[in-house]
């Protein structure tokens, strides 16, 4: 047995003991199966080499496992609630979260022991306390099933995420094209696209967020822009105003779903600098770009 194999077995044994409250040990002193009939079960299958080392009945062992689970869940809940108190500002508020919403919140967050994920849960509770109705039960259910890796993918997306105040939506700008005229039917083939791969997010990560129903699967196009028309979007502490230099320009983007909108509000992450450079380079020919400080998020 290699050292690596031995360490893996030790790790597994520790996991089992933490779950059950009892150690797991080998059957017999050397753990080697002999040709004895005692090594076989009634159906001819080989008996396990390991067993739970306890004289308690299986019912008592089951109760202990439940107790350990309850203790861990209680620890998770208390940690999340304490974090929420730390995030909550001391401001006036006349409303409270719906009692049923709070019950769902507790039931869904109690199994979260990862510190980063606990922070997201705490921010949800704080946000719902400040403004009841901000987070739907669907968003809570989505967060419960998210892994840390998926949460990291969402964070990467938030660094590319623009916010449109007019319709309270979040999106990732992908590029633009100019609608072809009757005299230039091939112009749409000249679409200008941003290479998101250069920003550190992979296409599989984008697909993962689509699978989680955080992003719509299809690219969405803006209304046709007229010459001189301006659009302003926020990237946390920065804003950018795009002014079309000509008519018939169409922006393309990935739009966040309602659940994606809600969960993205939990992550305060500045714009990806590479992405900002890509925007400036790609749009410079057809748009005038003006970047300025977003005073509502200025530090």
Buried (B, 14 or more C-beta within 10 A) or exposed (E): EEEEEEEEEEEEBEEBBEEBBBEBEEEEEEEEBEEEEEBEEEEEEEEEEBEBEBEEEEEEBEEBBEEBEEEBBEEBBEBBBEBBEEBBEEEEEEEEBBEEBBEBBBEBBBEBEEEEBBBBBBBBBBBBBBEBEBBBEEBBEBBBEBEEEBBBBBBBBBBBBBBBEEEEBBBBBBBBBBEBEEEEEEBEEEEBEBEBEEBEBEEEBBEBBBEBBBBBEEEEEBEBBEEEEEBBBBBBBBBBBBBBBEBBBBBBBBBBBEBBBBBBBBBEBEBBEBBBEBBEEBBEEBBEEEBEEBEEBEE
